[in-house]
Amino acid sequence: MLHRRALLGVSAALATPCLVRAQGTFPMRPIRLVVAFAAGGAADSAARVLAPRMGERLGQSVVVENRTGGSGSNGGAAVAQAAPDGHTLLWDASSHLVNPSLLRGLSFDYTTAFLPVTLATTFPQVLAVKADSPARTLAEFVALAKARPGALNIGTQGNATAGHLALVQLQRLAGIDLTHAPYRGGADAARDLAAGVLDGCFITALSAGPVADSGRARILAVATEARLPSRPDVPTFAEAGLPGLTIAEWCALFAPAGTPAAVAERLHAAVAAALVDPEVRARLDQIVALPVGSSPVEFARFVREGRDSMATLVREAGIRAE
């Protein structure tokens, strides 16, 4: 006869099979990585660089699936209702922190539906101007904007994106008035910048790079604490005379709320291992993505604090959803 404690243990295991399997043998099948943005963009590119190495570490393939629309909320909805066993994950960006303050009528609550796993990479934001702009430095751009209040049209990768938030901060810190021109992505904004339709853009270095390298635009400053290794000639905003403007787009991994901590730790370990792989690092350099790999605890704190600060910025700047 089994000992009473053993019987209780068997009963508990039978009562919570998903939890036991997830903790003990995760993953049991291929992992579905839902990217909340379009194929070919910064978030998608980083996901496709990391997914194969994550799969090698986990012993199961990681299959990327794009769920676009709703400023990333369509992808969020697909994962929020998934089983919390680590086999369906969300690959999201900085809009994850802004959406709770902007979007209404969602089928899920951003603040409770997800378990933060790791902040994987960041994509630095840059201020670029069209090739024939009289502004060749940030100081000259600020002077031009002050001389022509509201006349300069500045594109971003979309409303309430990192580029838009950076633009709001630039106006506040410099005391200037710029006209925001939101696009559906940084590549679209860069294309109009190259054509001279826009006076400038606040977009990722990845999107601005090709048009700057071809001579059709000029990058004035990068919103990071240190200069980018790929563009050592471009000063930071602090170096250019405007300290306090550091903001980046980012990509991160989330699991459905209720996913066991042990599963989250395995997922974090897989991402962290991928980020130190030399081939992965080389490919991230090509798309101007900076590796991070924060722990679940660190990332959870980042999400809490970031959501609060974004809510304040959205309210004070009067930002609205498209």
Secondary structure, DSSP 4 states (H G I P E B T S, - for coil): ---HHHHHHHHHHHH-HHHHHHHHH--SS-EEEEESS-TTSHHHHHHHHHHHHHHHHHTS-EEEEE---GGGHHHHHHHHTS-SSSSEEEEE-THHHHHHHH--S-SS-HHHHEEEEEEEEEEEEEEEEETT-S--SHHHHHHHHHHSTTT-EEEESSTTSHHHHHHHHHHHHHT---EEEE-SSHHHHHHHHHTTSSSEEEEEHHHHHHHHHTTSEEEEEESSSS--TT-TTSPBTTTTT-TT---EEEEEEEEETT--HHHHHHHHHHHHHHHT-HHHHHHHHHTT-EE----HHHHHHHHHHHHHHHHHHHHHHT----
